[in-house]
Amino acid sequence: MSQPIVTIAGRKIGPGHPPYIVAEMSGNHNGDIGRALALIDAAKAAGADAVKLQTYTADTITIDHDGPGFTVHGGLWDGRRLHELYDEAHTPWAWHQQLFDHAKAIGITIFSSPFDATAVELLTALDAPAFKIASFELVDLPLIELCARTGKPLIMSTGLASPQEIAEAMAAARGAGATEIILLHCTSGYPAPPSDMNLLTLPHLAAEHGAVAGLSDHTMGVTVSVAAVALGACFIEKHFTLDRAEGGVDSDFSLEPPELARLVTECHDAWLALGSVRYDEVASEASNRDFRRSLYVVADVAEGEALTPENVRSIRPGFGLPPKHLPEVLGRKASRALKRGTPLDWTMVG
């Protein structure tokens, strides 16, 4: 069975291809379009494959209400009302055209997470090359079906989702015509500790659903993402900001530009290191083969003299007989006089 491959804006994503690195802007523009444009520039400079937005307004994602359930309790946003939080974090729809145009102009892919039908309509008009379903929206099957019917690749995060909910989301996507799907393992903690990541889920997720697997990573630093690539993650999504010290709704668990650049480099190195199953010599080893151990004459030996542990030993370098032959050699006679420092071969053994 062939491995699934997804193509976004001409870039192939899946087994056998370098990891696709997405820089998630989220609300880290802090309400300033100049900062949003600078974030796109920073993502490009760091080597990310794409920058991602979130397309909603406070009124499309929630309602302005202060009743039970509409205020966050605990965590990074403790005490914030949902409507207030999303109003601060949203990316104004009036910015989208300029952000898409700027990304195109500098040569970086841009797409977004829509949160309702009006967002899908906007992003479709902008010719977004893919749609991302956020973890909390994975249970919104009508939204998934709407995105799938566009024919664009679909990326779905699985934070908080049960196996049944993931299966239902996949069935909805495929039932509505999606053929290119990336499933992202995700732990919806902000930030998430590495001990909660359970990265061994990644290969299972890919095998269970026949999809390209990746990681939406909310941990601090780059270590978990690099480990995920080693386990087969083909897509890595990380929040990023220009400067955590400048604040912002997601800044506490976002990477700064130098860290994003390191993420790109180290994820690609991890992918290169996977290679293939092989045991033969590789180019970087070739010059060191000579330093393996072998049998050498370590004291002068007269013709006919017995070979003993005192005059034949296993040492470096590796130009003599393999050390496994030492038991066969000891006790036999030298066929000719041997000088100290001579690599032993069978012509010298009587």
Rosetta blueprint (number, residue, H / E / L):
1 M L
2 S L
3 Q L
4 P L
5 I L
6 V E
7 T E
8 I E
9 A L
10 G L
11 R E
12 K E
13 I E
14 G L
15 P L
16 G L
17 H L
18 P L
19 P L
20 Y E
21 I E
22 V E
23 A E
24 E E
25 M L
26 S L
27 G L
28 N L
29 H L
30 N L
31 G L
32 D L
33 I H
34 G H
35 R H
36 A H
37 L H
38 A H
39 L H
40 I H
41 D H
42 A H
43 A H
44 K H
45 A H
46 A H
47 G L
48 A L
49 D L
50 A E
51 V E
52 K E
53 L E
54 Q E
55 T E
56 Y L
57 T L
58 A H
59 D H
60 T H
61 I H
62 T L
63 I L
64 D L
65 H L
66 D L
67 G L
68 P L
69 G L
70 F L
71 T E
72 V L
73 H L
74 G L
75 G L
76 L L
77 W L
78 D L
79 G L
80 R L
81 R E
82 L H
83 H H
84 E H
85 L H
86 Y H
87 D H
88 E H
89 A H
90 H L
91 T L
92 P L
93 W H
94 A H
95 W H
96 H H
97 Q H
98 Q H
99 L H
100 F H
101 D H
102 H H
103 A H
104 K H
105 A H
106 I H
107 G L
108 I L
109 T E
110 I E
111 F E
112 S E
113 S E
114 P E
115 F L
116 D L
117 A H
118 T H
119 A H
120 V H
121 E H
122 L H
123 L H
124 T H
125 A H
126 L L
127 D L
128 A L
129 P L
130 A L
131 F E
132 K E
133 I E
134 A L
135 S H
136 F H
137 E H
138 L L
139 V L
140 D L
141 L H
142 P H
143 L H
144 I H
145 E H
146 L H
147 C H
148 A H
149 R L
150 T L
151 G L
152 K L
153 P L
154 L E
155 I E
156 M E
157 S E
158 T L
159 G L
160 L L
161 A L
162 S L
163 P H
164 Q H
165 E H
166 I H
167 A H
168 E H
169 A H
170 M H
171 A H
172 A H
173 A H
174 R H
175 G H
176 A L
177 G L
178 A L
179 T L
180 E L
181 I E
182 I E
183 L E
184 L E
185 H E
186 C E
187 T L
188 S L
189 G L
190 Y L
191 P L
192 A L
193 P L
194 P H
195 S H
196 D H
197 M L
198 N L
199 L L
200 L L
201 T H
202 L H
203 P H
204 H H
205 L H
206 A H
207 A H
208 E H
209 H H
210 G L
211 A L
212 V E
213 A E
214 G E
215 L E
216 S E
217 D E
218 H L
219 T L
220 M L
221 G L
222 V L
223 T H
224 V H
225 S H
226 V H
227 A H
228 A H
229 V H
230 A H
231 L L
232 G L
233 A L
234 C L
235 F E
236 I E
237 E E
238 K E
239 H E
240 F E
241 T L
242 L L
243 D L
244 R H
245 A H
246 E H
247 G L
248 G L
249 V L
250 D L
251 S H
252 D H
253 F H
254 S L
255 L E
256 E L
257 P H
258 P H
259 E H
260 L H
261 A H
262 R H
263 L H
264 V H
265 T H
266 E H
267 C H
268 H H
269 D H
270 A H
271 W H
272 L H
273 A H
274 L H
275 G L
276 S L
277 V L
278 R L
279 Y L
280 D L
281 E L
282 V L
283 A H
284 S H
285 E H
286 A H
287 S H
288 N H
289 R H
290 D H
291 F H
292 R L
293 R L
294 S E
295 L E
296 Y E
297 V E
298 V L
299 A L
300 D L
301 V E
302 A L
303 E L
304 G L
305 E L
306 A E
307 L L
308 T L
309 P L
310 E L
311 N L
312 V E
313 R E
314 S E
315 I E
316 R L
317 P L
318 G L
319 F L
320 G L
321 L L
322 P L
323 P H
324 K H
325 H H
326 L H
327 P H
328 E H
329 V H
330 L L
331 G L
332 R L
333 K E
334 A E
335 S L
336 R L
337 A L
338 L E
339 K L
340 R L
341 G L
342 T L
343 P E
344 L L
345 D L
346 W H
347 T H
348 M H
349 V E
350 G L
